[in-house]
Amino acid sequence: MPNALRLFDFSQKINYKNEILAGLTVAMTMMPESLSFAILAGFPPLTGLYAAFIMGLVTAILGGRPGLVSGGAGATVVLLIALMKQHGIEYVFGAVALAGVIQIMVGVFKLGKFIRLVPQPVMYGFVNGLAVIIFTAQLEQFKTKVGNEQVWLSGTPLLIMGGLVALTIAIVLLLPRITKAVPPSLVAIIAVFLIVFGFGIPTKTVRDIAAVSRGFPPFHIPQIPFTWDTLQIIFPYALIMAGVGLTEGLLTLNLVDEMTATRGNSNRECVAQGTANILNGFFTGMGGCPMIAQTLVNLSAGARARLSGIIAALTILMIILFGAPVIERVPMAALTGVMIMVAIGTFEWMSFKVINKMPKADIFVGILVAVITVWLHNLALAVLIGVVISALVFAWESAKRIRARKYLDEHGIKHYEIYGPLFFGSITAFNEKFDVAADPAEVIIDFKESRIADMSAIEALNKLTERYHQTGKKLYLKHLSEDCRLLLKNADAVIEVNVMEDPTYRVATDR
């Protein structure tokens, strides 16, 4: 199949009804969120909607997997607030475009595979923390602005808001028991809209966030000096934005892989994100990344192909161009109820069932990642800390597994059969296995059940061979790879080469 056709997955059987309805629902939930984050960051409101349209359309067509939804996400936008305050919106557009270039480079050099290093406890913490963020963000809709302050609703406005949110949640919960022909989220939004509109109920609507009517995203070259000083200003923001976007995006891709029992292409997703962000920078969008909440809305509505993402993006564009008068009257209570259900669906309730079976270190990592995610709203930092701690725990446990079986053969030769990986963490325990002074004149160390993992292990072998040489004893090393033999300083003197048995793995590579 030609590549151009493969982009649209024509070979896949598509349920057009589900795809169209899911796309409409995603657009409805994405639009107020993109507007809210744009306003929070001090951007013009339309930059949020432009980002939702550009990110959604480009990644739906070019992205690493069907069903994944991208838009103007808060995870990346909040990183640009300081840049906006200090240098203005033009520098933001420059940083967004540069972040796109970095993301494309990650995809081209096939670095997206490193998302496989994220362990399951980190995934639990990431998803649970994100669910809490989604839920708590909806509480802002129960506030109103009085002067320059946000205060909680009270009295009748609170009852109306709470009642409409509860009605939305009830429809989302109960409708699937009656029929699954239409997405319950979309039905809930339409039903609450008709009730509010028909009875003239006073409540907060999309119009209270911002106006959404204007033209097609305009082409705009960022008005910034193309100098080294400018690069020094925007590069740190671009690098962090690229990292956060890719981290959240690739974790979301992994989550969708698990939910759909399919496999996406992480490197292709990196290139798609980067392409979309470059276009954002030159078409006045605030940039973004995959959005886990909207992705879950999309999947729960039955979407499995790229069409739903395309429909969602085009719907947002149509709203900007033509549908603003209607969309601006959609009650925020309906969208809040849908997002609360998304938060509940996002949370990994299974983590509570298995927590008593998990190692203590994994429990600690999962809770820590969730706390950092909620506390700092920095998903990339939370995941990075979780991965580092998990790696250190793994290294510590692996270091304790190295052991040696010792015996003398009929010729009086001492044998050491090594079991377990030899790397920087296990070197001390490895050295403690040998008694150089008391060993006989000939010693054999067999690495058939071990592996030389890094240069620290190579150096430890070098020092051990030197210790035996200084005492005038002969040391043989068996079952070492070719790389290990070349790196050992005294290779010719101490290694017993057995071509038929020696392994062929390479030291410290990805093979």
GUKE-620175 format. One line per field, with one value per residue (C-alpha): residue number from 1; residue in three letters; x, y, z. Coordinates in steps of 0.1 Angstrom, whole numbers, plus 5000, padded with zeros to 4 digits. Example, Ala and Ser with C-alpha at 12.3 -4.5 7.8 and 13.67 -1.06 7.14 Angstrom:
BEGIN
nr c(1 2)
rest c(ALA SER)
x c(5123 5137)
y c(4955 4989)
z c(5078 5071)
This chain:
BEGIN
nr c(1 2 3 4 5 6 7 8 9 10 11 12 13 14 15 16 17 18 19 20 21 22 23 24 25 26 27 28 29 30 31 32 33 34 35 36 37 38 39 40 41 42 43 44 45 46 47 48 49 50 51 52 53 54 55 56 57 58 59 60 61 62 63 64 65 66 67 68 69 70 71 72 73 74 75 76 77 78 79 80 81 82 83 84 85 86 87 88 89 90 91 92 93 94 95 96 97 98 99 100 101 102 103 104 105 106 107 108 109 110 111 112 113 114 115 116 117 118 119 120 121 122 123 124 125 126 127 128 129 130 131 132 133 134 135 136 137 138 139 140 141 142 143 144 145 146 147 148 149 150 151 152 153 154 155 156 157 158 159 160 161 162 163 164 165 166 167 168 169 170 171 172 173 174 175 176 177 178 179 180 181 182 183 184 185 186 187 188 189 190 191 192 193 194 195 196 197 198 199 200 201 202 203 204 205 206 207 208 209 210 211 212 213 214 215 216 217 218 219 220 221 222 223 224 225 226 227 228 229 230 231 232 233 234 235 236 237 238 239 240 241 242 243 244 245 246 247 248 249 250 251 252 253 254 255 256 257 258 259 260 261 262 263 264 265 266 267 268 269 270 271 272 273 274 275 276 277 278 279 280 281 282 283 284 285 286 287 288 289 290 291 292 293 294 295 296 297 298 299 300 301 302 303 304 305 306 307 308 309 310 311 312 313 314 315 316 317 318 319 320 321 322 323 324 325 326 327 328 329 330 331 332 333 334 335 336 337 338 339 340 341 342 343 344 345 346 347 348 349 350 351 352 353 354 355 356 357 358 359 360 361 362 363 364 365 366 367 368 369 370 371 372 373 374 375 376 377 378 379 380 381 382 383 384 385 386 387 388 389 390 391 392 393 394 395 396 397 398 399 400 401 402 403 404 405 406 407 408 409 410 411 412 413 414 415 416 417 418 419 420 421 422 423 424 425 426 427 428 429 430 431 432 433 434 435 436 437 438 439 440 441 442 443 444 445 446 447 448 449 450 451 452 453 454 455 456 457 458 459 460 461 462 463 464 465 466 467 468 469 470 471 472 473 474 475 476 477 478 479 480 481 482 483 484 485 486 487 488 489 490 491 492 493 494 495 496 497 498 499 500 501 502 503 504 505 506 507 508 509 510 511)
rest c(MET PRO ASN ALA LEU ARG LEU PHE ASP PHE SER GLN LYS ILE ASN TYR LYS ASN GLU ILE LEU ALA GLY LEU THR VAL ALA MET THR MET MET PRO GLU SER LEU SER PHE ALA ILE LEU ALA GLY PHE PRO PRO LEU THR GLY LEU TYR ALA ALA PHE ILE MET GLY LEU VAL THR ALA ILE LEU GLY GLY ARG PRO GLY LEU VAL SER GLY GLY ALA GLY ALA THR VAL VAL LEU LEU ILE ALA LEU MET LYS GLN HIS GLY ILE GLU TYR VAL PHE GLY ALA VAL ALA LEU ALA GLY VAL ILE GLN ILE MET VAL GLY VAL PHE LYS LEU GLY LYS PHE ILE ARG LEU VAL PRO GLN PRO VAL MET TYR GLY PHE VAL ASN GLY LEU ALA VAL ILE ILE PHE THR ALA GLN LEU GLU GLN PHE LYS THR LYS VAL GLY ASN GLU GLN VAL TRP LEU SER GLY THR PRO LEU LEU ILE MET GLY GLY LEU VAL ALA LEU THR ILE ALA ILE VAL LEU LEU LEU PRO ARG ILE THR LYS ALA VAL PRO PRO SER LEU VAL ALA ILE ILE ALA VAL PHE LEU ILE VAL PHE GLY PHE GLY ILE PRO THR LYS THR VAL ARG ASP ILE ALA ALA VAL SER ARG GLY PHE PRO PRO PHE HIS ILE PRO GLN ILE PRO PHE THR TRP ASP THR LEU GLN ILE ILE PHE PRO TYR ALA LEU ILE MET ALA GLY VAL GLY LEU THR GLU GLY LEU LEU THR LEU ASN LEU VAL ASP GLU MET THR ALA THR ARG GLY ASN SER ASN ARG GLU CYS VAL ALA GLN GLY THR ALA ASN ILE LEU ASN GLY PHE PHE THR GLY MET GLY GLY CYS PRO MET ILE ALA GLN THR LEU VAL ASN LEU SER ALA GLY ALA ARG ALA ARG LEU SER GLY ILE ILE ALA ALA LEU THR ILE LEU MET ILE ILE LEU PHE GLY ALA PRO VAL ILE GLU ARG VAL PRO MET ALA ALA LEU THR GLY VAL MET ILE MET VAL ALA ILE GLY THR PHE GLU TRP MET SER PHE LYS VAL ILE ASN LYS MET PRO LYS ALA ASP ILE PHE VAL GLY ILE LEU VAL ALA VAL ILE THR VAL TRP LEU HIS ASN LEU ALA LEU ALA VAL LEU ILE GLY VAL VAL ILE SER ALA LEU VAL PHE ALA TRP GLU SER ALA LYS ARG ILE ARG ALA ARG LYS TYR LEU ASP GLU HIS GLY ILE LYS HIS TYR GLU ILE TYR GLY PRO LEU PHE PHE GLY SER ILE THR ALA PHE ASN GLU LYS PHE ASP VAL ALA ALA ASP PRO ALA GLU VAL ILE ILE ASP PHE LYS GLU SER ARG ILE ALA ASP MET SER ALA ILE GLU ALA LEU ASN LYS LEU THR GLU ARG TYR HIS GLN THR GLY LYS LYS LEU TYR LEU LYS HIS LEU SER GLU ASP CYS ARG LEU LEU LEU LYS ASN ALA ASP ALA VAL ILE GLU VAL ASN VAL MET GLU ASP PRO THR TYR ARG VAL ALA THR ASP ARG)
x c(5000 5014 5025 5000 4971 4985 4983 4946 4944 4920 4929 4913 4875 4861 4829 4820 4792 4814 4843 4821 4803 4835 4852 4823 4825 4862 4859 4833 4856 4888 4876 4869 4901 4923 4906 4911 4948 4954 4937 4957 4990 4981 4978 4951 4922 4923 4958 4944 4918 4943 4966 4937 4929 4965 4978 4946 4946 4984 4988 4956 4969 5007 5007 5021 4987 4950 4928 4954 4941 4964 4956 4966 4975 4981 5012 5032 5015 5022 5059 5057 5040 5073 5085 5052 5055 5091 5093 5058 5038 5062 5090 5064 5057 5095 5099 5070 5085 5119 5104 5089 5123 5137 5108 5113 5150 5140 5118 5143 5170 5146 5149 5112 5119 5133 5098 5100 5123 5093 5082 5046 5047 5057 5028 5004 5016 5015 4980 4966 4983 4969 4934 4936 4947 4919 4894 4907 4908 4870 4865 4874 4841 4824 4840 4830 4850 4843 4865 4900 4894 4879 4853 4833 4797 4770 4733 4712 4741 4759 4728 4722 4759 4759 4726 4736 4770 4752 4727 4756 4773 4741 4735 4771 4767 4732 4729 4753 4729 4701 4720 4756 4746 4758 4785 4770 4792 4778 4743 4749 4763 4733 4707 4721 4724 4687 4676 4695 4685 4648 4642 4664 4685 4712 4745 4781 4787 4816 4810 4820 4855 4862 4849 4857 4848 4874 4890 4914 4948 4969 5005 5028 5066 5075 5086 5118 5155 5172 5203 5223 5208 5173 5183 5197 5163 5140 5161 5156 5119 5118 5138 5117 5085 5097 5106 5073 5053 5071 5070 5032 5026 5046 5032 4997 5006 5017 4984 4964 4984 4974 4938 4934 4958 4977 5011 5018 5049 5066 5092 5065 5045 5075 5078 5041 5042 5072 5056 5024 5043 5064 5031 5018 5047 5040 5002 4998 4990 5002 5015 5006 5009 4987 4959 4951 4917 4905 4921 4902 4869 4877 4884 4854 4832 4843 4868 4897 4908 4923 4890 4877 4908 4904 4866 4875 4900 4878 4849 4870 4878 4842 4833 4859 4846 4808 4795 4806 4771 4758 4790 4794 4760 4771 4769 4802 4784 4780 4816 4826 4805 4821 4856 4849 4839 4870 4891 4873 4879 4916 4924 4940 4917 4935 4965 4946 4940 4976 4992 4995 5013 5038 5073 5077 5100 5074 5047 5069 5077 5041 5030 5059 5052 5015 5023 5049 5024 4997 5019 5041 5019 5052 5045 5080 5098 5075 5082 5120 5122 5102 5124 5156 5145 5133 5166 5186 5164 5169 5207 5208 5189 5209 5241 5231 5226 5262 5277 5304 5307 5342 5360 5394 5396 5418 5447 5447 5433 5408 5376 5353 5319 5303 5265 5247 5255 5288 5283 5292 5268 5281 5319 5325 5307 5325 5360 5351 5347 5384 5413 5443 5469 5456 5446 5468 5491 5464 5428 5399 5370 5341 5315 5292 5263 5273 5275 5299 5275 5296 5331 5332 5331 5358 5380 5373 5386 5417 5425 5418 5441 5469 5465 5470 5500 5517 5516 5530 5499 5481 5446 5422 5390 5364 5333 5340 5326 5349 5344 5355 5386 5396 5391 5410 5446 5462 5439 5466 5480 5449 5420 5412 5394 5368 5352 5324 5313 5322 5292 5289 5271 5286 5294 5271 5252 5215 5219)
y c(5000 5035 5055 5083 5058 5041 5074 5072 5035 5027 4990 4992 4986 5019 5024 5058 5065 5059 5079 5109 5110 5105 5133 5157 5147 5152 5186 5196 5186 5199 5234 5248 5232 5248 5282 5279 5271 5299 5324 5310 5316 5351 5342 5354 5330 5320 5307 5278 5269 5273 5249 5224 5225 5223 5197 5176 5176 5170 5143 5125 5122 5117 5104 5072 5055 5059 5071 5093 5129 5159 5195 5226 5208 5225 5203 5222 5256 5262 5259 5290 5314 5328 5334 5351 5375 5383 5386 5384 5362 5364 5347 5320 5313 5310 5286 5265 5262 5253 5227 5211 5209 5191 5167 5158 5152 5128 5109 5109 5095 5069 5079 5074 5038 5049 5053 5015 5023 5037 5009 5001 5017 5050 5045 5040 5071 5092 5081 5085 5119 5130 5119 5140 5170 5166 5163 5192 5214 5210 5225 5259 5258 5261 5295 5329 5361 5389 5419 5405 5374 5339 5329 5298 5298 5297 5296 5291 5294 5266 5244 5249 5242 5211 5198 5202 5185 5157 5153 5151 5124 5105 5104 5093 5065 5053 5057 5028 5005 5015 5018 5021 5034 5069 5083 5090 5121 5137 5129 5144 5177 5180 5172 5196 5223 5219 5220 5251 5268 5257 5267 5298 5285 5311 5293 5297 5290 5288 5324 5333 5319 5336 5344 5317 5334 5344 5334 5307 5305 5332 5325 5345 5345 5351 5387 5381 5389 5359 5362 5341 5360 5351 5315 5316 5329 5305 5273 5263 5267 5249 5220 5216 5219 5193 5169 5174 5170 5138 5123 5129 5119 5086 5076 5083 5062 5033 5036 5034 5004 4986 4996 4986 4956 4972 4988 5024 5039 5061 5076 5085 5101 5123 5135 5142 5162 5182 5189 5201 5224 5239 5248 5262 5285 5299 5299 5316 5285 5280 5245 5213 5176 5144 5149 5118 5130 5136 5104 5085 5103 5093 5056 5053 5066 5037 5054 5032 5049 5083 5097 5107 5129 5146 5152 5167 5191 5201 5206 5230 5249 5251 5264 5291 5300 5295 5279 5302 5316 5281 5267 5298 5289 5254 5251 5246 5223 5198 5199 5197 5166 5149 5157 5145 5111 5112 5117 5088 5066 5077 5066 5032 5017 4984 4998 4996 4959 4950 4974 4948 4925 4951 4955 4984 5002 5001 5014 5043 5051 5050 5073 5097 5101 5108 5134 5152 5152 5167 5190 5205 5198 5187 5154 5151 5157 5133 5105 5113 5110 5078 5063 5073 5059 5026 5023 5028 5002 4978 4983 4977 4945 4933 4941 4917 4888 4883 4851 4826 4788 4779 4745 4728 4703 4672 4693 4717 4745 4769 4775 4805 4802 4836 4840 4873 4906 4923 4961 4992 4982 4946 4953 4954 4921 4906 4915 4901 4866 4862 4853 4862 4854 4820 4809 4783 4790 4787 4802 4800 4825 4813 4840 4816 4825 4861 4892 4921 4950 4982 4997 4997 4959 4959 4980 4957 4927 4947 4954 4918 4904 4928 4915 4879 4889 4907 4875 4855 4834 4825 4837 4825 4842 4820 4829 4866 4884 4897 4933 4924 4907 4937 4961 4941 4954 4920 4901 4880 4867 4859 4850 4815 4819 4794 4805 4779 4789 4825 4849 4876 4903 4938 4959 4988 4989 4987 4953)
z c(5000 4992 5022 5015 5017 5047 5067 5065 5074 5045 5051 5085 5088 5101 5120 5105 5129 5160 5145 5136 5170 5189 5170 5178 5215 5216 5200 5226 5255 5240 5231 5267 5280 5253 5259 5296 5294 5269 5292 5322 5304 5293 5256 5233 5236 5199 5202 5223 5197 5168 5187 5192 5155 5142 5167 5163 5125 5119 5145 5135 5099 5106 5142 5156 5162 5155 5183 5200 5203 5205 5212 5232 5264 5297 5304 5278 5279 5316 5308 5286 5311 5323 5287 5279 5309 5303 5265 5250 5226 5197 5217 5226 5190 5184 5213 5201 5166 5180 5203 5172 5156 5186 5187 5150 5157 5185 5161 5132 5154 5168 5204 5211 5220 5254 5267 5272 5302 5321 5346 5355 5390 5373 5348 5377 5394 5362 5353 5389 5393 5360 5370 5401 5381 5356 5385 5406 5374 5371 5406 5391 5373 5408 5413 5400 5396 5421 5414 5409 5430 5423 5450 5454 5442 5468 5471 5439 5414 5433 5433 5396 5387 5410 5397 5360 5366 5385 5356 5331 5352 5355 5318 5311 5336 5328 5290 5282 5301 5276 5244 5231 5197 5205 5228 5262 5267 5235 5245 5280 5265 5241 5268 5293 5266 5256 5292 5300 5267 5268 5304 5304 5333 5343 5345 5333 5295 5272 5263 5299 5292 5259 5225 5199 5166 5141 5108 5096 5115 5098 5086 5108 5111 5147 5151 5170 5162 5146 5168 5191 5221 5210 5208 5243 5255 5238 5237 5273 5271 5238 5251 5282 5262 5237 5266 5284 5253 5242 5277 5281 5245 5245 5279 5265 5234 5257 5276 5244 5233 5265 5262 5225 5225 5196 5191 5180 5165 5190 5166 5141 5169 5178 5142 5140 5172 5160 5127 5144 5168 5140 5123 5156 5158 5123 5125 5159 5180 5215 5208 5226 5228 5231 5256 5277 5288 5253 5241 5267 5256 5220 5229 5252 5224 5202 5180 5167 5135 5125 5113 5147 5153 5119 5126 5160 5145 5116 5140 5161 5129 5119 5153 5150 5115 5118 5149 5177 5184 5193 5210 5232 5248 5258 5296 5313 5337 5309 5300 5336 5342 5312 5323 5359 5344 5323 5355 5371 5341 5339 5374 5376 5403 5396 5414 5447 5442 5435 5459 5487 5462 5449 5463 5488 5464 5436 5460 5470 5434 5423 5452 5447 5409 5416 5443 5421 5392 5414 5434 5406 5376 5359 5343 5327 5361 5379 5353 5352 5390 5390 5363 5381 5415 5398 5380 5412 5430 5401 5401 5438 5436 5406 5424 5452 5428 5417 5432 5425 5426 5437 5434 5428 5399 5398 5384 5414 5393 5411 5393 5398 5380 5381 5382 5377 5359 5364 5363 5383 5411 5416 5413 5451 5457 5427 5440 5475 5459 5452 5475 5453 5480 5489 5454 5435 5406 5380 5383 5358 5360 5339 5328 5310 5334 5337 5315 5314 5313 5312 5313 5351 5349 5323 5345 5375 5354 5344 5380 5390 5363 5375 5410 5399 5377 5405 5426 5396 5391 5358 5353 5326 5317 5299 5279 5274 5244 5217 5229 5264 5251 5231 5260 5285 5288 5293 5270 5252 5285 5305 5283 5272 5239 5229 5196 5198 5233 5238 5236 5209 5228 5228 5259 5267 5234 5225 5207)
